[in-house]
């Protein structure tokens, strides 16, 4: 079980790195700065939020904290789609890889929340 936690932790760290690199490529203009600020907050927060959930004081606390880790990738997904649609990057198709990872992380968190809620009952 510790291996699974480590893999997700590392995956979230790498995800944060990818988000930061995307933000660094956004134009230094009003829209780029606004979206970049939002994206860096939502896209890097699942990593520390997951750490908070791991340090939960009880199963109830874990079930309370884990949805926060889910909320942020959902927001990030929307920002990435907007960047791609405008487009704000010279190669907007490069966002596809990060969008795929975002979708996978959302699925992981949804499954984890369901499992934790079942165990809580």
C-alpha positions as CSV (number, residue, x, y, z in Angstrom):
1,X,0.0,0.0,0.0
2,X,2.9,2.4,0.7
3,X,4.1,1.9,-2.9
4,X,0.7,3.1,-4.2
5,X,0.8,6.2,-2.0
6,X,4.3,7.0,-3.2
7,X,3.4,6.5,-6.8
8,X,0.4,8.9,-6.5
9,X,2.5,11.4,-4.5
10,X,5.2,11.3,-7.2
11,X,2.6,11.6,-10.0
12,X,1.1,14.6,-8.3
13,X,4.6,16.2,-8.0
14,X,5.3,15.6,-11.7
15,X,1.8,17.0,-12.5
16,X,2.6,20.2,-10.6
17,X,5.9,20.5,-12.5
18,X,4.0,20.2,-15.9
19,X,1.5,22.8,-14.8
20,X,4.3,25.2,-13.8
21,X,6.0,24.7,-17.2
22,X,2.7,25.5,-19.0
23,X,2.2,28.7,-16.9
24,X,5.7,29.8,-17.8
25,X,4.8,29.6,-21.5
26,X,1.7,31.7,-21.2
27,X,1.9,35.2,-22.7
28,X,3.0,38.0,-20.3
29,X,-0.2,39.9,-20.9
30,X,-3.4,40.5,-18.9
31,X,-5.2,37.3,-19.9
32,X,-2.0,35.1,-19.7
33,X,-1.2,36.5,-16.2
34,X,-4.8,36.0,-15.0
35,X,-5.2,32.5,-16.3
36,X,-1.6,31.6,-15.3
37,X,-2.3,32.7,-11.7
38,X,-5.4,30.7,-11.5
39,X,-3.8,27.6,-13.2
40,X,-0.7,27.6,-11.0
41,X,-2.9,27.7,-7.9
42,X,-5.4,25.0,-8.9
43,X,-2.8,22.9,-10.8
44,X,-0.2,22.7,-8.1
45,X,-2.5,22.4,-5.1
46,X,-3.5,18.7,-5.5
47,X,0.0,17.7,-4.5
48,X,0.0,19.4,-1.0
49,X,-3.7,18.8,-0.5
50,X,-3.1,15.0,-1.0
51,X,-0.4,15.3,1.7
52,X,-2.9,16.9,4.0
53,X,-5.4,14.0,3.4
54,X,-2.7,11.5,4.1
55,X,-2.0,13.1,7.4
56,X,-5.7,13.0,8.4
57,X,-6.4,12.5,12.0
58,X,-9.3,10.1,11.4
59,X,-11.2,8.3,8.6
60,X,-13.8,11.1,8.9
61,X,-11.1,13.7,8.5
62,X,-9.6,11.9,5.5
63,X,-13.1,11.8,3.8
64,X,-13.4,15.5,4.5
65,X,-10.0,16.4,3.1
66,X,-9.8,14.2,0.0
67,X,-12.6,16.0,-2.0
68,X,-10.4,19.1,-1.9
69,X,-7.8,17.2,-3.8
70,X,-10.5,16.4,-6.3
71,X,-11.8,19.9,-6.6
72,X,-8.6,21.4,-7.8
73,X,-7.9,19.1,-10.8
74,X,-11.5,19.7,-12.0
75,X,-10.8,23.5,-12.0
76,X,-7.4,22.9,-13.6
77,X,-9.1,20.9,-16.4
78,X,-11.3,23.9,-17.2
79,X,-8.3,26.3,-17.3
80,X,-6.4,24.0,-19.6
81,X,-9.3,23.7,-22.0
82,X,-9.6,27.4,-22.1
83,X,-5.9,27.9,-22.8
84,X,-6.2,25.3,-25.6
85,X,-9.4,26.9,-27.1
86,X,-8.1,30.5,-27.3
87,X,-5.2,29.3,-27.9
88,X,-2.8,30.9,-25.5
89,X,0.2,28.6,-26.4
90,X,1.9,28.3,-29.7
91,X,1.4,24.6,-29.7
92,X,-2.0,24.1,-27.9
93,X,-2.0,20.4,-28.7
94,X,0.7,19.9,-26.1
95,X,-2.0,20.5,-23.5
96,X,-3.6,17.2,-24.5
97,X,-1.1,15.2,-22.5
98,X,-1.7,17.2,-19.4
99,X,-5.5,17.1,-19.9
100,X,-5.2,13.3,-20.1
101,X,-3.3,13.2,-16.8
102,X,-5.8,15.6,-15.3
103,X,-8.7,13.2,-16.2
104,X,-6.8,10.2,-14.8
105,X,-6.1,12.1,-11.5
106,X,-9.8,13.0,-11.3
107,X,-10.7,9.3,-11.7
108,X,-8.2,8.3,-9.0
109,X,-9.6,10.8,-6.5
110,X,-13.2,9.9,-7.3
111,X,-12.4,6.2,-6.7
112,X,-10.5,7.0,-3.5
113,X,-13.3,9.1,-2.1
114,X,-15.8,6.3,-2.8
115,X,-13.6,3.7,-1.2
116,X,-13.0,5.9,1.8
117,X,-16.7,6.7,2.2
118,X,-17.5,2.9,2.1
119,X,-14.9,2.2,4.8
120,X,-16.1,5.0,6.9
121,X,-19.6,3.4,7.1
